[in-house]
């Protein structure tokens, strides 16, 4: 029996909120910056409200469900290089509501 990889399982979909609050904070520029890259197996879509108003512009990477908050167009190259091509989410940009930073234990 052959092991066949479904190409769709390798694809990423990037949702960029284009609702009122995120637009006011620059989400149109974030969307344009992401769309300027030719990334195989990555689909970039404008989305409606992602339900996190006040923390935008919001960017959601699927299928991993990695949320990025307060994304600036100037940060898109880092997001593309690290996460979209390097498969390593950018911890510093991740939305702490869904991706809390690990607590440190110790004396300091």
Phi and psi restraints in degrees (range 20) as a CNS / XPLOR table:
assign (resid 1 and name C) (resid 2 and name N)
       (resid 2 and name CA) (resid 2 and name C) 1.0 -82.2 20.0 2
assign (resid 2 and name N) (resid 2 and name CA)
       (resid 2 and name C) (resid 3 and name N) 1.0 148.4 20.0 2
assign (resid 2 and name C) (resid 3 and name N)
       (resid 3 and name CA) (resid 3 and name C) 1.0 -97.2 20.0 2
assign (resid 3 and name N) (resid 3 and name CA)
       (resid 3 and name C) (resid 4 and name N) 1.0 104.0 20.0 2
assign (resid 3 and name C) (resid 4 and name N)
       (resid 4 and name CA) (resid 4 and name C) 1.0 -104.4 20.0 2
assign (resid 4 and name N) (resid 4 and name CA)
       (resid 4 and name C) (resid 5 and name N) 1.0 126.9 20.0 2
assign (resid 4 and name C) (resid 5 and name N)
       (resid 5 and name CA) (resid 5 and name C) 1.0 -92.0 20.0 2
assign (resid 5 and name N) (resid 5 and name CA)
       (resid 5 and name C) (resid 6 and name N) 1.0 126.1 20.0 2
assign (resid 5 and name C) (resid 6 and name N)
       (resid 6 and name CA) (resid 6 and name C) 1.0 -73.9 20.0 2
assign (resid 6 and name N) (resid 6 and name CA)
       (resid 6 and name C) (resid 7 and name N) 1.0 118.8 20.0 2
assign (resid 6 and name C) (resid 7 and name N)
       (resid 7 and name CA) (resid 7 and name C) 1.0 -58.7 20.0 2
assign (resid 7 and name N) (resid 7 and name CA)
       (resid 7 and name C) (resid 8 and name N) 1.0 -32.6 20.0 2
assign (resid 7 and name C) (resid 8 and name N)
       (resid 8 and name CA) (resid 8 and name C) 1.0 -64.6 20.0 2
assign (resid 8 and name N) (resid 8 and name CA)
       (resid 8 and name C) (resid 9 and name N) 1.0 -27.3 20.0 2
assign (resid 8 and name C) (resid 9 and name N)
       (resid 9 and name CA) (resid 9 and name C) 1.0 -68.3 20.0 2
assign (resid 9 and name N) (resid 9 and name CA)
       (resid 9 and name C) (resid 10 and name N) 1.0 -21.4 20.0 2
assign (resid 9 and name C) (resid 10 and name N)
       (resid 10 and name CA) (resid 10 and name C) 1.0 -87.9 20.0 2
assign (resid 10 and name N) (resid 10 and name CA)
       (resid 10 and name C) (resid 11 and name N) 1.0 -15.5 20.0 2
assign (resid 10 and name C) (resid 11 and name N)
       (resid 11 and name CA) (resid 11 and name C) 1.0 -76.2 20.0 2
assign (resid 11 and name N) (resid 11 and name CA)
       (resid 11 and name C) (resid 12 and name N) 1.0 147.8 20.0 2
assign (resid 11 and name C) (resid 12 and name N)
       (resid 12 and name CA) (resid 12 and name C) 1.0 -113.9 20.0 2
assign (resid 12 and name N) (resid 12 and name CA)
       (resid 12 and name C) (resid 13 and name N) 1.0 145.3 20.0 2
assign (resid 12 and name C) (resid 13 and name N)
       (resid 13 and name CA) (resid 13 and name C) 1.0 -119.7 20.0 2
assign (resid 13 and name N) (resid 13 and name CA)
       (resid 13 and name C) (resid 14 and name N) 1.0 128.6 20.0 2
assign (resid 13 and name C) (resid 14 and name N)
       (resid 14 and name CA) (resid 14 and name C) 1.0 -108.1 20.0 2
assign (resid 14 and name N) (resid 14 and name CA)
       (resid 14 and name C) (resid 15 and name N) 1.0 119.3 20.0 2
assign (resid 14 and name C) (resid 15 and name N)
       (resid 15 and name CA) (resid 15 and name C) 1.0 -102.3 20.0 2
assign (resid 15 and name N) (resid 15 and name CA)
       (resid 15 and name C) (resid 16 and name N) 1.0 128.9 20.0 2
assign (resid 15 and name C) (resid 16 and name N)
       (resid 16 and name CA) (resid 16 and name C) 1.0 -120.8 20.0 2
assign (resid 16 and name N) (resid 16 and name CA)
       (resid 16 and name C) (resid 17 and name N) 1.0 114.1 20.0 2
assign (resid 16 and name C) (resid 17 and name N)
       (resid 17 and name CA) (resid 17 and name C) 1.0 -59.1 20.0 2
assign (resid 17 and name N) (resid 17 and name CA)
       (resid 17 and name C) (resid 18 and name N) 1.0 132.8 20.0 2
assign (resid 17 and name C) (resid 18 and name N)
       (resid 18 and name CA) (resid 18 and name C) 1.0 -122.4 20.0 2
assign (resid 18 and name N) (resid 18 and name CA)
       (resid 18 and name C) (resid 19 and name N) 1.0 25.5 20.0 2
assign (resid 18 and name C) (resid 19 and name N)
       (resid 19 and name CA) (resid 19 and name C) 1.0 -81.1 20.0 2
assign (resid 19 and name N) (resid 19 and name CA)
       (resid 19 and name C) (resid 20 and name N) 1.0 171.7 20.0 2
assign (resid 19 and name C) (resid 20 and name N)
       (resid 20 and name CA) (resid 20 and name C) 1.0 -48.3 20.0 2
assign (resid 20 and name N) (resid 20 and name CA)
       (resid 20 and name C) (resid 21 and name N) 1.0 -54.3 20.0 2
assign (resid 20 and name C) (resid 21 and name N)
       (resid 21 and name CA) (resid 21 and name C) 1.0 -67.2 20.0 2
assign (resid 21 and name N) (resid 21 and name CA)
       (resid 21 and name C) (resid 22 and name N) 1.0 -44.4 20.0 2
assign (resid 21 and name C) (resid 22 and name N)
       (resid 22 and name CA) (resid 22 and name C) 1.0 -65.4 20.0 2
assign (resid 22 and name N) (resid 22 and name CA)
       (resid 22 and name C) (resid 23 and name N) 1.0 -38.7 20.0 2
assign (resid 22 and name C) (resid 23 and name N)
       (resid 23 and name CA) (resid 23 and name C) 1.0 -59.9 20.0 2
assign (resid 23 and name N) (resid 23 and name CA)
       (resid 23 and name C) (resid 24 and name N) 1.0 -43.5 20.0 2
assign (resid 23 and name C) (resid 24 and name N)
       (resid 24 and name CA) (resid 24 and name C) 1.0 -59.9 20.0 2
assign (resid 24 and name N) (resid 24 and name CA)
       (resid 24 and name C) (resid 25 and name N) 1.0 -31.3 20.0 2
assign (resid 24 and name C) (resid 25 and name N)
       (resid 25 and name CA) (resid 25 and name C) 1.0 -92.5 20.0 2
assign (resid 25 and name N) (resid 25 and name CA)
       (resid 25 and name C) (resid 26 and name N) 1.0 5.5 20.0 2
assign (resid 25 and name C) (resid 26 and name N)
       (resid 26 and name CA) (resid 26 and name C) 1.0 105.3 20.0 2
assign (resid 26 and name N) (resid 26 and name CA)
       (resid 26 and name C) (resid 27 and name N) 1.0 18.9 20.0 2
assign (resid 26 and name C) (resid 27 and name N)
       (resid 27 and name CA) (resid 27 and name C) 1.0 -67.2 20.0 2
assign (resid 27 and name N) (resid 27 and name CA)
       (resid 27 and name C) (resid 28 and name N) 1.0 -26.1 20.0 2
assign (resid 27 and name C) (resid 28 and name N)
       (resid 28 and name CA) (resid 28 and name C) 1.0 -64.1 20.0 2
assign (resid 28 and name N) (resid 28 and name CA)
       (resid 28 and name C) (resid 29 and name N) 1.0 -38.6 20.0 2
assign (resid 28 and name C) (resid 29 and name N)
       (resid 29 and name CA) (resid 29 and name C) 1.0 -69.9 20.0 2
assign (resid 29 and name N) (resid 29 and name CA)
       (resid 29 and name C) (resid 30 and name N) 1.0 -36.1 20.0 2
assign (resid 29 and name C) (resid 30 and name N)
       (resid 30 and name CA) (resid 30 and name C) 1.0 -64.2 20.0 2
assign (resid 30 and name N) (resid 30 and name CA)
       (resid 30 and name C) (resid 31 and name N) 1.0 -45.3 20.0 2
assign (resid 30 and name C) (resid 31 and name N)
       (resid 31 and name CA) (resid 31 and name C) 1.0 -60.1 20.0 2
assign (resid 31 and name N) (resid 31 and name CA)
       (resid 31 and name C) (resid 32 and name N) 1.0 -46.9 20.0 2
assign (resid 31 and name C) (resid 32 and name N)
       (resid 32 and name CA) (resid 32 and name C) 1.0 -61.5 20.0 2
assign (resid 32 and name N) (resid 32 and name CA)
       (resid 32 and name C) (resid 33 and name N) 1.0 -41.0 20.0 2
assign (resid 32 and name C) (resid 33 and name N)
       (resid 33 and name CA) (resid 33 and name C) 1.0 -63.9 20.0 2
assign (resid 33 and name N) (resid 33 and name CA)
       (resid 33 and name C) (resid 34 and name N) 1.0 -43.1 20.0 2
assign (resid 33 and name C) (resid 34 and name N)
       (resid 34 and name CA) (resid 34 and name C) 1.0 -65.6 20.0 2
assign (resid 34 and name N) (resid 34 and name CA)
       (resid 34 and name C) (resid 35 and name N) 1.0 -39.9 20.0 2
assign (resid 34 and name C) (resid 35 and name N)
       (resid 35 and name CA) (resid 35 and name C) 1.0 -68.1 20.0 2
assign (resid 35 and name N) (resid 35 and name CA)
       (resid 35 and name C) (resid 36 and name N) 1.0 -20.0 20.0 2
assign (resid 35 and name C) (resid 36 and name N)
       (resid 36 and name CA) (resid 36 and name C) 1.0 -73.8 20.0 2
assign (resid 36 and name N) (resid 36 and name CA)
       (resid 36 and name C) (resid 37 and name N) 1.0 -14.9 20.0 2
assign (resid 36 and name C) (resid 37 and name N)
       (resid 37 and name CA) (resid 37 and name C) 1.0 -89.3 20.0 2
assign (resid 37 and name N) (resid 37 and name CA)
       (resid 37 and name C) (resid 38 and name N) 1.0 140.7 20.0 2
assign (resid 37 and name C) (resid 38 and name N)
       (resid 38 and name CA) (resid 38 and name C) 1.0 -97.4 20.0 2
assign (resid 38 and name N) (resid 38 and name CA)
       (resid 38 and name C) (resid 39 and name N) 1.0 92.8 20.0 2
assign (resid 38 and name C) (resid 39 and name N)
       (resid 39 and name CA) (resid 39 and name C) 1.0 -111.0 20.0 2
assign (resid 39 and name N) (resid 39 and name CA)
       (resid 39 and name C) (resid 40 and name N) 1.0 111.6 20.0 2
assign (resid 39 and name C) (resid 40 and name N)
       (resid 40 and name CA) (resid 40 and name C) 1.0 -64.0 20.0 2
assign (resid 40 and name N) (resid 40 and name CA)
       (resid 40 and name C) (resid 41 and name N) 1.0 144.1 20.0 2
assign (resid 40 and name C) (resid 41 and name N)
       (resid 41 and name CA) (resid 41 and name C) 1.0 64.6 20.0 2
assign (resid 41 and name N) (resid 41 and name CA)
       (resid 41 and name C) (resid 42 and name N) 1.0 22.4 20.0 2
assign (resid 41 and name C) (resid 42 and name N)
       (resid 42 and name CA) (resid 42 and name C) 1.0 -130.0 20.0 2
assign (resid 42 and name N) (resid 42 and name CA)
       (resid 42 and name C) (resid 43 and name N) 1.0 127.3 20.0 2
assign (resid 42 and name C) (resid 43 and name N)
       (resid 43 and name CA) (resid 43 and name C) 1.0 -111.6 20.0 2
assign (resid 43 and name N) (resid 43 and name CA)
       (resid 43 and name C) (resid 44 and name N) 1.0 127.4 20.0 2
assign (resid 43 and name C) (resid 44 and name N)
       (resid 44 and name CA) (resid 44 and name C) 1.0 -106.4 20.0 2
assign (resid 44 and name N) (resid 44 and name CA)
       (resid 44 and name C) (resid 45 and name N) 1.0 125.7 20.0 2
assign (resid 44 and name C) (resid 45 and name N)
       (resid 45 and name CA) (resid 45 and name C) 1.0 -129.1 20.0 2
assign (resid 45 and name N) (resid 45 and name CA)
       (resid 45 and name C) (resid 46 and name N) 1.0 141.1 20.0 2
assign (resid 45 and name C) (resid 46 and name N)
       (resid 46 and name CA) (resid 46 and name C) 1.0 -75.6 20.0 2
assign (resid 46 and name N) (resid 46 and name CA)
       (resid 46 and name C) (resid 47 and name N) 1.0 136.2 20.0 2
assign (resid 46 and name C) (resid 47 and name N)
       (resid 47 and name CA) (resid 47 and name C) 1.0 -122.7 20.0 2
assign (resid 47 and name N) (resid 47 and name CA)
       (resid 47 and name C) (resid 48 and name N) 1.0 166.0 20.0 2
assign (resid 47 and name C) (resid 48 and name N)
       (resid 48 and name CA) (resid 48 and name C) 1.0 -77.5 20.0 2
assign (resid 48 and name N) (resid 48 and name CA)
       (resid 48 and name C) (resid 49 and name N) 1.0 -167.4 20.0 2
assign (resid 48 and name C) (resid 49 and name N)
       (resid 49 and name CA) (resid 49 and name C) 1.0 -58.0 20.0 2
assign (resid 49 and name N) (resid 49 and name CA)
       (resid 49 and name C) (resid 50 and name N) 1.0 132.1 20.0 2
assign (resid 49 and name C) (resid 50 and name N)
       (resid 50 and name CA) (resid 50 and name C) 1.0 -96.0 20.0 2
assign (resid 50 and name N) (resid 50 and name CA)
       (resid 50 and name C) (resid 51 and name N) 1.0 6.6 20.0 2
assign (resid 50 and name C) (resid 51 and name N)
       (resid 51 and name CA) (resid 51 and name C) 1.0 79.0 20.0 2
assign (resid 51 and name N) (resid 51 and name CA)
       (resid 51 and name C) (resid 52 and name N) 1.0 19.3 20.0 2
assign (resid 51 and name C) (resid 52 and name N)
       (resid 52 and name CA) (resid 52 and name C) 1.0 -125.2 20.0 2
assign (resid 52 and name N) (resid 52 and name CA)
       (resid 52 and name C) (resid 53 and name N) 1.0 42.8 20.0 2
assign (resid 52 and name C) (resid 53 and name N)
       (resid 53 and name CA) (resid 53 and name C) 1.0 -55.0 20.0 2
assign (resid 53 and name N) (resid 53 and name CA)
       (resid 53 and name C) (resid 54 and name N) 1.0 138.1 20.0 2
assign (resid 53 and name C) (resid 54 and name N)
       (resid 54 and name CA) (resid 54 and name C) 1.0 95.0 20.0 2
assign (resid 54 and name N) (resid 54 and name CA)
       (resid 54 and name C) (resid 55 and name N) 1.0 -7.4 20.0 2
assign (resid 54 and name C) (resid 55 and name N)
       (resid 55 and name CA) (resid 55 and name C) 1.0 -119.0 20.0 2
assign (resid 55 and name N) (resid 55 and name CA)
       (resid 55 and name C) (resid 56 and name N) 1.0 10.3 20.0 2
assign (resid 55 and name C) (resid 56 and name N)
       (resid 56 and name CA) (resid 56 and name C) 1.0 -91.1 20.0 2
assign (resid 56 and name N) (resid 56 and name CA)
       (resid 56 and name C) (resid 57 and name N) 1.0 178.8 20.0 2
assign (resid 56 and name C) (resid 57 and name N)
       (resid 57 and name CA) (resid 57 and name C) 1.0 -64.9 20.0 2
assign (resid 57 and name N) (resid 57 and name CA)
       (resid 57 and name C) (resid 58 and name N) 1.0 135.5 20.0 2
assign (resid 57 and name C) (resid 58 and name N)
       (resid 58 and name CA) (resid 58 and name C) 1.0 -97.9 20.0 2
assign (resid 58 and name N) (resid 58 and name CA)
       (resid 58 and name C) (resid 59 and name N) 1.0 137.9 20.0 2
assign (resid 58 and name C) (resid 59 and name N)
       (resid 59 and name CA) (resid 59 and name C) 1.0 -129.4 20.0 2
assign (resid 59 and name N) (resid 59 and name CA)
       (resid 59 and name C) (resid 60 and name N) 1.0 128.8 20.0 2
assign (resid 59 and name C) (resid 60 and name N)
       (resid 60 and name CA) (resid 60 and name C) 1.0 -119.0 20.0 2
assign (resid 60 and name N) (resid 60 and name CA)
       (resid 60 and name C) (resid 61 and name N) 1.0 124.0 20.0 2
assign (resid 60 and name C) (resid 61 and name N)
       (resid 61 and name CA) (resid 61 and name C) 1.0 -101.4 20.0 2
assign (resid 61 and name N) (resid 61 and name CA)
       (resid 61 and name C) (resid 62 and name N) 1.0 120.9 20.0 2
assign (resid 61 and name C) (resid 62 and name N)
       (resid 62 and name CA) (resid 62 and name C) 1.0 -113.0 20.0 2
assign (resid 62 and name N) (resid 62 and name CA)
       (resid 62 and name C) (resid 63 and name N) 1.0 150.0 20.0 2
assign (resid 62 and name C) (resid 63 and name N)
       (resid 63 and name CA) (resid 63 and name C) 1.0 -88.4 20.0 2
assign (resid 63 and name N) (resid 63 and name CA)
       (resid 63 and name C) (resid 64 and name N) 1.0 1.3 20.0 2
assign (resid 63 and name C) (resid 64 and name N)
       (resid 64 and name CA) (resid 64 and name C) 1.0 -70.9 20.0 2
assign (resid 64 and name N) (resid 64 and name CA)
       (resid 64 and name C) (resid 65 and name N) 1.0 -16.9 20.0 2
assign (resid 64 and name C) (resid 65 and name N)
       (resid 65 and name CA) (resid 65 and name C) 1.0 58.9 20.0 2
assign (resid 65 and name N) (resid 65 and name CA)
       (resid 65 and name C) (resid 66 and name N) 1.0 48.0 20.0 2
assign (resid 65 and name C) (resid 66 and name N)
       (resid 66 and name CA) (resid 66 and name C) 1.0 -95.1 20.0 2
assign (resid 66 and name N) (resid 66 and name CA)
       (resid 66 and name C) (resid 67 and name N) 1.0 121.5 20.0 2
assign (resid 66 and name C) (resid 67 and name N)
       (resid 67 and name CA) (resid 67 and name C) 1.0 -101.4 20.0 2
assign (resid 67 and name N) (resid 67 and name CA)
       (resid 67 and name C) (resid 68 and name N) 1.0 132.5 20.0 2
assign (resid 67 and name C) (resid 68 and name N)
       (resid 68 and name CA) (resid 68 and name C) 1.0 -117.3 20.0 2
assign (resid 68 and name N) (resid 68 and name CA)
       (resid 68 and name C) (resid 69 and name N) 1.0 136.7 20.0 2
assign (resid 68 and name C) (resid 69 and name N)
       (resid 69 and name CA) (resid 69 and name C) 1.0 -120.0 20.0 2
assign (resid 69 and name N) (resid 69 and name CA)
       (resid 69 and name C) (resid 70 and name N) 1.0 155.4 20.0 2
assign (resid 69 and name C) (resid 70 and name N)
       (resid 70 and name CA) (resid 70 and name C) 1.0 51.2 20.0 2
assign (resid 70 and name N) (resid 70 and name CA)
       (resid 70 and name C) (resid 71 and name N) 1.0 42.3 20.0 2
assign (resid 70 and name C) (resid 71 and name N)
       (resid 71 and name CA) (resid 71 and name C) 1.0 -74.6 20.0 2
assign (resid 71 and name N) (resid 71 and name CA)
       (resid 71 and name C) (resid 72 and name N) 1.0 134.4 20.0 2
assign (resid 71 and name C) (resid 72 and name N)
       (resid 72 and name CA) (resid 72 and name C) 1.0 -108.3 20.0 2
assign (resid 72 and name N) (resid 72 and name CA)
       (resid 72 and name C) (resid 73 and name N) 1.0 150.7 20.0 2
assign (resid 72 and name C) (resid 73 and name N)
       (resid 73 and name CA) (resid 73 and name C) 1.0 -59.6 20.0 2
assign (resid 73 and name N) (resid 73 and name CA)
       (resid 73 and name C) (resid 74 and name N) 1.0 -30.2 20.0 2
assign (resid 73 and name C) (resid 74 and name N)
       (resid 74 and name CA) (resid 74 and name C) 1.0 -69.3 20.0 2
assign (resid 74 and name N) (resid 74 and name CA)
       (resid 74 and name C) (resid 75 and name N) 1.0 -17.8 20.0 2
assign (resid 74 and name C) (resid 75 and name N)
       (resid 75 and name CA) (resid 75 and name C) 1.0 -90.6 20.0 2
assign (resid 75 and name N) (resid 75 and name CA)
       (resid 75 and name C) (resid 76 and name N) 1.0 -10.2 20.0 2
assign (resid 75 and name C) (resid 76 and name N)
       (resid 76 and name CA) (resid 76 and name C) 1.0 -58.2 20.0 2
assign (resid 76 and name N) (resid 76 and name CA)
       (resid 76 and name C) (resid 77 and name N) 1.0 -41.8 20.0 2
assign (resid 76 and name C) (resid 77 and name N)
       (resid 77 and name CA) (resid 77 and name C) 1.0 -57.2 20.0 2
assign (resid 77 and name N) (resid 77 and name CA)
       (resid 77 and name C) (resid 78 and name N) 1.0 -37.3 20.0 2
assign (resid 77 and name C) (resid 78 and name N)
       (resid 78 and name CA) (resid 78 and name C) 1.0 -66.7 20.0 2
assign (resid 78 and name N) (resid 78 and name CA)
       (resid 78 and name C) (resid 79 and name N) 1.0 -44.2 20.0 2
assign (resid 78 and name C) (resid 79 and name N)
       (resid 79 and name CA) (resid 79 and name C) 1.0 -60.2 20.0 2
assign (resid 79 and name N) (resid 79 and name CA)
       (resid 79 and name C) (resid 80 and name N) 1.0 -43.5 20.0 2
assign (resid 79 and name C) (resid 80 and name N)
       (resid 80 and name CA) (resid 80 and name C) 1.0 -66.0 20.0 2
assign (resid 80 and name N) (resid 80 and name CA)
       (resid 80 and name C) (resid 81 and name N) 1.0 -50.2 20.0 2
assign (resid 80 and name C) (resid 81 and name N)
       (resid 81 and name CA) (resid 81 and name C) 1.0 -64.1 20.0 2
assign (resid 81 and name N) (resid 81 and name CA)
       (resid 81 and name C) (resid 82 and name N) 1.0 -49.6 20.0 2
assign (resid 81 and name C) (resid 82 and name N)
       (resid 82 and name CA) (resid 82 and name C) 1.0 -76.2 20.0 2
assign (resid 82 and name N) (resid 82 and name CA)
       (resid 82 and name C) (resid 83 and name N) 1.0 -52.6 20.0 2
assign (resid 82 and name C) (resid 83 and name N)
       (resid 83 and name CA) (resid 83 and name C) 1.0 -90.3 20.0 2
assign (resid 83 and name N) (resid 83 and name CA)
       (resid 83 and name C) (resid 84 and name N) 1.0 -53.2 20.0 2
assign (resid 83 and name C) (resid 84 and name N)
       (resid 84 and name CA) (resid 84 and name C) 1.0 -73.5 20.0 2
assign (resid 84 and name N) (resid 84 and name CA)
       (resid 84 and name C) (resid 85 and name N) 1.0 -32.8 20.0 2
assign (resid 84 and name C) (resid 85 and name N)
       (resid 85 and name CA) (resid 85 and name C) 1.0 -104.6 20.0 2
assign (resid 85 and name N) (resid 85 and name CA)
       (resid 85 and name C) (resid 86 and name N) 1.0 -27.7 20.0 2
assign (resid 85 and name C) (resid 86 and name N)
       (resid 86 and name CA) (resid 86 and name C) 1.0 -98.1 20.0 2
assign (resid 86 and name N) (resid 86 and name CA)
       (resid 86 and name C) (resid 87 and name N) 1.0 -5.7 20.0 2
assign (resid 86 and name C) (resid 87 and name N)
       (resid 87 and name CA) (resid 87 and name C) 1.0 57.1 20.0 2
assign (resid 87 and name N) (resid 87 and name CA)
       (resid 87 and name C) (resid 88 and name N) 1.0 30.0 20.0 2
assign (resid 87 and name C) (resid 88 and name N)
       (resid 88 and name CA) (resid 88 and name C) 1.0 -126.7 20.0 2
assign (resid 88 and name N) (resid 88 and name CA)
       (resid 88 and name C) (resid 89 and name N) 1.0 107.2 20.0 2
assign (resid 88 and name C) (resid 89 and name N)
       (resid 89 and name CA) (resid 89 and name C) 1.0 -55.2 20.0 2
assign (resid 89 and name N) (resid 89 and name CA)
       (resid 89 and name C) (resid 90 and name N) 1.0 147.5 20.0 2
assign (resid 89 and name C) (resid 90 and name N)
       (resid 90 and name CA) (resid 90 and name C) 1.0 -87.2 20.0 2
assign (resid 90 and name N) (resid 90 and name CA)
       (resid 90 and name C) (resid 91 and name N) 1.0 98.0 20.0 2
assign (resid 90 and name C) (resid 91 and name N)
       (resid 91 and name CA) (resid 91 and name C) 1.0 -54.1 20.0 2
assign (resid 91 and name N) (resid 91 and name CA)
       (resid 91 and name C) (resid 92 and name N) 1.0 -42.4 20.0 2
assign (resid 91 and name C) (resid 92 and name N)
       (resid 92 and name CA) (resid 92 and name C) 1.0 -65.2 20.0 2
assign (resid 92 and name N) (resid 92 and name CA)
       (resid 92 and name C) (resid 93 and name N) 1.0 -21.4 20.0 2
assign (resid 92 and name C) (resid 93 and name N)
       (resid 93 and name CA) (resid 93 and name C) 1.0 -100.4 20.0 2
assign (resid 93 and name N) (resid 93 and name CA)
       (resid 93 and name C) (resid 94 and name N) 1.0 -9.4 20.0 2
assign (resid 93 and name C) (resid 94 and name N)
       (resid 94 and name CA) (resid 94 and name C) 1.0 -69.3 20.0 2
assign (resid 94 and name N) (resid 94 and name CA)
       (resid 94 and name C) (resid 95 and name N) 1.0 145.9 20.0 2
assign (resid 94 and name C) (resid 95 and name N)
       (resid 95 and name CA) (resid 95 and name C) 1.0 -72.9 20.0 2
assign (resid 95 and name N) (resid 95 and name CA)
       (resid 95 and name C) (resid 96 and name N) 1.0 113.3 20.0 2
assign (resid 95 and name C) (resid 96 and name N)
       (resid 96 and name CA) (resid 96 and name C) 1.0 -63.8 20.0 2
assign (resid 96 and name N) (resid 96 and name CA)
       (resid 96 and name C) (resid 97 and name N) 1.0 -20.9 20.0 2
assign (resid 96 and name C) (resid 97 and name N)
       (resid 97 and name CA) (resid 97 and name C) 1.0 -61.7 20.0 2
assign (resid 97 and name N) (resid 97 and name CA)
       (resid 97 and name C) (resid 98 and name N) 1.0 -38.8 20.0 2
assign (resid 97 and name C) (resid 98 and name N)
       (resid 98 and name CA) (resid 98 and name C) 1.0 -103.3 20.0 2
assign (resid 98 and name N) (resid 98 and name CA)
       (resid 98 and name C) (resid 99 and name N) 1.0 -17.9 20.0 2
assign (resid 98 and name C) (resid 99 and name N)
       (resid 99 and name CA) (resid 99 and name C) 1.0 -131.9 20.0 2
assign (resid 99 and name N) (resid 99 and name CA)
       (resid 99 and name C) (resid 100 and name N) 1.0 71.4 20.0 2
assign (resid 99 and name C) (resid 100 and name N)
       (resid 100 and name CA) (resid 100 and name C) 1.0 -63.8 20.0 2
assign (resid 100 and name N) (resid 100 and name CA)
       (resid 100 and name C) (resid 101 and name N) 1.0 145.0 20.0 2
assign (resid 100 and name C) (resid 101 and name N)
       (resid 101 and name CA) (resid 101 and name C) 1.0 -69.7 20.0 2
assign (resid 101 and name N) (resid 101 and name CA)
       (resid 101 and name C) (resid 102 and name N) 1.0 141.0 20.0 2
assign (resid 101 and name C) (resid 102 and name N)
       (resid 102 and name CA) (resid 102 and name C) 1.0 -64.1 20.0 2
assign (resid 102 and name N) (resid 102 and name CA)
       (resid 102 and name C) (resid 103 and name N) 1.0 142.7 20.0 2
assign (resid 102 and name C) (resid 103 and name N)
       (resid 103 and name CA) (resid 103 and name C) 1.0 -77.9 20.0 2
assign (resid 103 and name N) (resid 103 and name CA)
       (resid 103 and name C) (resid 104 and name N) 1.0 143.5 20.0 2
assign (resid 103 and name C) (resid 104 and name N)
       (resid 104 and name CA) (resid 104 and name C) 1.0 -100.0 20.0 2
assign (resid 104 and name N) (resid 104 and name CA)
       (resid 104 and name C) (resid 105 and name N) 1.0 134.6 20.0 2
assign (resid 104 and name C) (resid 105 and name N)
       (resid 105 and name CA) (resid 105 and name C) 1.0 -111.7 20.0 2
assign (resid 105 and name N) (resid 105 and name CA)
       (resid 105 and name C) (resid 106 and name N) 1.0 148.7 20.0 2
assign (resid 105 and name C) (resid 106 and name N)
       (resid 106 and name CA) (resid 106 and name C) 1.0 143.3 20.0 2
assign (resid 106 and name N) (resid 106 and name CA)
       (resid 106 and name C) (resid 107 and name N) 1.0 -170.3 20.0 2
assign (resid 106 and name C) (resid 107 and name N)
       (resid 107 and name CA) (resid 107 and name C) 1.0 -81.5 20.0 2
assign (resid 107 and name N) (resid 107 and name CA)
       (resid 107 and name C) (resid 108 and name N) 1.0 -22.1 20.0 2
